[in-house]
Amino acid sequence: MYPTLTPPQVVVTAIYVGANSDTVEKAVTIPLEEAINGVEGMRYINSSSTNSGISTITATFKTGYDLDIAAVDVQNRVASVTGRLPAAVNATGVTITKANFNFVFGAGFYTEDGRYSPEFISNYLDVYVKDALKRVPGVGDVMIFGERKYAMRVWLNPERLAARSLTATDVVNALVEQNVEIPQVSLDSRHRTQNRPSSCLCASSAASLVPPNSTTSSSRTPPTAWCCSKTWGTLKSAPRTIALR
């Protein structure tokens, strides 16, 4: 048996949806860094904040330090500062992963006949492959390069917002109120059953997204929206490789 030469690492990941890199750094990365810094056995810490709203903090510990203990210590530090994080970050959660960034395996996924789109392949890997590989003994994390996530982007008209005495925060609050998770409803009448989706934000209901304190009600132009049965948003590059580390 050879000694462990690679220093153990604990990665903390948080997502602040809709924020740029500067906002992510000030509101998420800095508070987490201040809490994690100085944890027992840590050698150094580095972080990154991206324009996609992702904050990643990597704490590197001394060689041979127990990775399980390191992860617990980091988790306790993170828990002490979650109250200072934005509500959007707490809603998605802060992920703490025991990882080593040495790739041990990589695989590419594609269809020879082009039957499935890159979006379908990315979703299939995320639902059926990623979690199964994480359960393999010795695997710390699984990354999907070029992963595509569904999203919806809304562009605001500053002039119309000013005419209605609204701010971007008012629109965000209206979207949050309208896009809620509710239990599925089944209507049973003898042999007929109708299932309704648990969450759907459709263009037909977009008019109700205008907050009630709007001062002008004669002209309401609902923002562009899509039903959950369609593809949402702008997608990233096509997935080509899945890697284990």
C-alpha positions as CSV (number, residue, x, y, z in Angstrom):
1,M,0.0,0.0,0.0
2,Y,1.3,3.4,-1.0
3,P,0.7,6.4,1.3
4,T,-1.9,9.0,0.3
5,L,0.0,11.9,-1.4
6,T,-2.9,14.0,-2.7
7,P,-4.2,16.4,-0.1
8,P,-7.9,16.0,0.6
9,Q,-10.3,18.7,-0.6
10,V,-13.8,19.7,0.4
11,V,-15.8,21.7,-2.2
12,V,-18.7,24.0,-1.2
13,T,-21.0,25.0,-4.0
14,A,-23.8,27.6,-3.9
15,I,-26.1,28.9,-6.7
16,Y,-27.5,32.4,-6.7
17,V,-29.9,32.4,-9.7
18,G,-29.8,35.6,-11.8
19,A,-26.8,37.2,-10.1
20,N,-23.6,38.2,-11.8
21,S,-20.1,37.4,-10.6
22,D,-19.7,40.6,-8.5
23,T,-23.0,40.0,-6.7
24,V,-22.2,36.4,-6.1
25,E,-18.8,37.2,-4.6
26,K,-20.1,39.9,-2.2
27,A,-23.3,38.1,-1.2
28,V,-22.3,34.5,-1.2
29,T,-18.6,33.7,-1.6
30,I,-17.2,36.2,0.9
31,P,-19.5,35.2,3.8
32,L,-18.8,31.5,3.2
33,E,-15.1,32.1,2.9
34,E,-15.0,34.0,6.2
35,A,-16.8,31.1,7.9
36,I,-14.8,28.3,6.4
37,N,-11.4,30.0,6.8
38,G,-9.3,28.6,9.7
39,V,-11.1,25.3,10.0
40,E,-9.1,22.6,11.7
41,G,-6.4,21.0,9.4
42,M,-6.9,23.3,6.4
43,R,-3.9,24.4,4.4
44,Y,-5.4,26.9,2.0
45,I,-8.6,27.9,0.4
46,N,-9.6,29.2,-3.0
47,S,-12.8,30.3,-4.6
48,S,-14.5,31.4,-7.8
49,S,-17.6,33.3,-8.6
50,T,-19.1,33.1,-12.1
51,N,-21.6,35.2,-14.1
52,S,-24.0,32.2,-14.1
53,G,-24.5,32.7,-10.4
54,I,-22.3,29.8,-9.2
55,S,-20.0,30.2,-6.2
56,T,-17.4,27.5,-5.7
57,I,-15.1,27.3,-2.7
58,T,-12.4,24.7,-2.4
59,A,-10.8,24.0,1.0
60,T,-7.6,22.0,0.8
61,F,-6.5,20.1,3.9
62,K,-3.2,18.6,5.1
63,T,-2.1,15.4,3.4
64,G,-3.4,12.4,5.4
65,Y,-6.1,14.4,7.2
66,D,-9.4,12.5,7.6
67,L,-11.6,13.7,4.8
68,D,-14.8,12.7,6.6
69,I,-13.9,14.9,9.6
70,A,-12.9,17.7,7.3
71,A,-16.3,17.6,5.5
72,V,-18.2,17.6,8.8
73,D,-16.1,20.6,10.1
74,V,-16.7,22.5,6.9
75,Q,-20.4,21.7,7.0
76,N,-20.7,23.1,10.6
77,R,-19.0,26.3,9.5
78,V,-21.3,26.7,6.6
79,A,-24.4,26.1,8.7
80,S,-23.4,28.9,11.0
81,V,-23.5,31.5,8.2
82,T,-26.5,30.3,6.1
83,G,-28.6,33.0,7.8
84,R,-26.5,35.7,6.1
85,L,-27.0,34.3,2.7
86,P,-29.7,35.5,0.3
87,A,-33.0,33.7,0.4
88,A,-32.6,32.5,-3.2
89,V,-29.3,30.7,-2.2
90,N,-30.9,29.0,0.8
91,A,-33.8,27.9,-1.3
92,T,-31.5,26.0,-3.7
93,G,-29.2,24.8,-0.9
94,V,-25.5,24.9,-0.3
95,T,-23.7,21.7,-1.5
96,I,-20.7,20.3,0.3
97,T,-18.7,17.6,-1.5
98,K,-15.7,15.5,-0.6
99,A,-13.7,15.5,-3.8
100,N,-10.4,15.1,-5.4
101,F,-10.0,16.8,-8.8
102,N,-8.0,14.0,-10.4
103,F,-10.2,12.5,-13.2
104,V,-10.1,8.7,-13.1
105,F,-12.6,8.1,-16.0
106,G,-14.1,9.9,-18.8
107,A,-16.8,8.8,-21.3
108,G,-18.6,10.4,-24.3
109,F,-22.3,9.9,-25.0
110,Y,-23.9,10.3,-28.4
111,T,-26.4,8.7,-30.8
112,E,-25.1,7.2,-34.0
113,D,-28.3,7.8,-35.9
114,G,-29.0,11.2,-34.3
115,R,-32.2,10.0,-32.8
116,Y,-31.8,11.9,-29.6
117,S,-31.0,15.6,-29.2
118,P,-28.2,17.0,-27.0
119,E,-30.9,18.2,-24.5
120,F,-32.3,14.7,-24.2
121,I,-28.9,13.1,-23.7
122,S,-28.0,15.7,-21.0
123,N,-31.2,15.1,-19.2
124,Y,-30.8,11.3,-19.4
125,L,-27.3,11.5,-17.9
126,D,-28.5,13.7,-15.1
127,V,-31.5,11.5,-14.2
128,Y,-30.2,8.0,-14.8
129,V,-26.4,7.9,-15.0
130,K,-24.9,10.6,-12.7
131,D,-26.5,9.5,-9.5
132,A,-25.7,5.8,-10.2
133,L,-22.1,6.6,-10.8
134,K,-21.9,8.6,-7.6
135,R,-22.9,5.5,-5.6
136,V,-19.9,3.5,-6.9
137,P,-17.3,3.1,-4.1
138,G,-14.4,5.4,-4.4
139,V,-16.2,8.0,-6.6
140,G,-16.3,11.4,-5.1
141,D,-18.1,13.3,-7.7
142,V,-19.4,13.1,-11.3
143,M,-19.3,16.0,-13.7
144,I,-21.2,16.4,-17.0
145,F,-19.4,18.7,-19.4
146,G,-21.7,20.9,-21.4
147,E,-24.7,20.0,-19.2
148,R,-27.9,21.7,-20.4
149,K,-30.3,23.0,-17.8
150,Y,-33.8,24.3,-18.5
151,A,-34.4,27.9,-17.6
152,M,-36.6,30.9,-18.4
153,R,-35.3,34.4,-18.9
154,V,-37.4,37.5,-18.7
155,W,-36.4,40.8,-20.3
156,L,-37.9,43.9,-18.6
157,N,-38.8,47.2,-20.3
158,P,-37.6,50.0,-18.0
159,E,-40.0,52.6,-19.5
160,R,-43.0,50.4,-18.8
161,L,-41.8,49.6,-15.3
162,A,-41.4,53.3,-14.6
163,A,-44.9,54.1,-16.0
164,R,-46.4,51.6,-13.5
165,S,-44.2,52.6,-10.6
166,L,-42.6,49.2,-10.5
167,T,-39.1,47.8,-9.9
168,A,-37.4,44.7,-11.0
169,T,-37.9,43.3,-7.5
170,D,-41.7,43.7,-7.9
171,V,-41.6,41.5,-11.0
172,V,-39.4,38.9,-9.4
173,N,-41.8,38.7,-6.4
174,A,-44.7,38.3,-8.8
175,L,-43.0,35.5,-10.6
176,V,-42.2,33.7,-7.4
177,E,-45.8,34.0,-6.2
178,Q,-47.2,32.6,-9.5
179,N,-44.7,29.8,-10.0
180,V,-45.4,27.6,-7.0
181,E,-45.3,23.9,-6.4
182,I,-48.7,22.3,-5.6
183,P,-49.7,18.7,-5.2
184,Q,-51.0,16.9,-8.3
185,V,-54.8,16.9,-8.7
186,S,-56.6,13.8,-10.0
187,L,-60.2,14.1,-11.1
188,D,-61.9,10.7,-11.1
189,S,-65.2,10.0,-12.7
190,R,-65.8,6.4,-13.2
191,H,-63.1,5.4,-15.8
192,R,-61.9,9.0,-16.6
193,T,-58.9,10.4,-14.8
194,Q,-57.3,13.7,-15.5
195,N,-53.9,14.6,-14.0
196,R,-52.7,18.1,-13.8
197,P,-49.0,19.1,-13.6
198,S,-47.6,20.2,-10.3
199,S,-46.0,23.4,-11.7
200,C,-46.7,25.2,-14.9
201,L,-46.1,28.8,-15.9
202,C,-47.9,29.3,-19.2
203,A,-48.2,32.2,-21.5
204,S,-52.0,32.2,-21.1
205,S,-51.5,33.0,-17.4
206,A,-48.7,35.5,-17.9
207,A,-51.0,38.5,-17.6
208,S,-51.5,37.8,-14.0
209,L,-47.8,38.2,-13.4
210,V,-48.2,42.0,-13.3
211,P,-48.2,43.0,-9.6
212,P,-51.5,44.3,-8.2
213,N,-50.0,47.7,-7.2
214,S,-49.7,48.6,-10.9
215,T,-51.0,52.2,-11.4
216,T,-51.9,51.6,-15.1
217,S,-54.2,48.8,-15.9
218,S,-55.3,49.7,-19.4
219,S,-52.3,48.3,-21.1
220,R,-50.8,45.1,-19.7
221,T,-48.3,43.3,-21.9
222,P,-47.5,40.0,-20.2
223,P,-43.8,38.9,-20.3
224,T,-42.9,36.1,-22.6
225,A,-43.4,32.7,-20.9
226,W,-43.6,29.1,-22.0
227,C,-45.6,26.2,-20.7
228,C,-43.8,23.4,-18.9
229,S,-44.5,21.1,-21.8
230,K,-42.1,23.1,-24.0
231,T,-38.4,23.7,-23.8
232,W,-37.4,26.7,-21.6
233,G,-34.7,29.1,-22.0
234,T,-31.3,29.3,-23.6
235,L,-29.2,26.1,-23.4
236,K,-25.4,25.8,-23.2
237,S,-23.1,23.8,-25.5
238,A,-23.9,20.2,-26.3
239,P,-22.8,17.5,-23.7
240,R,-19.9,15.4,-24.9
241,T,-18.1,14.0,-21.9
242,I,-18.9,12.7,-18.4
243,A,-16.1,12.5,-16.0
244,L,-15.5,10.8,-12.6
245,R,-13.2,12.1,-9.9
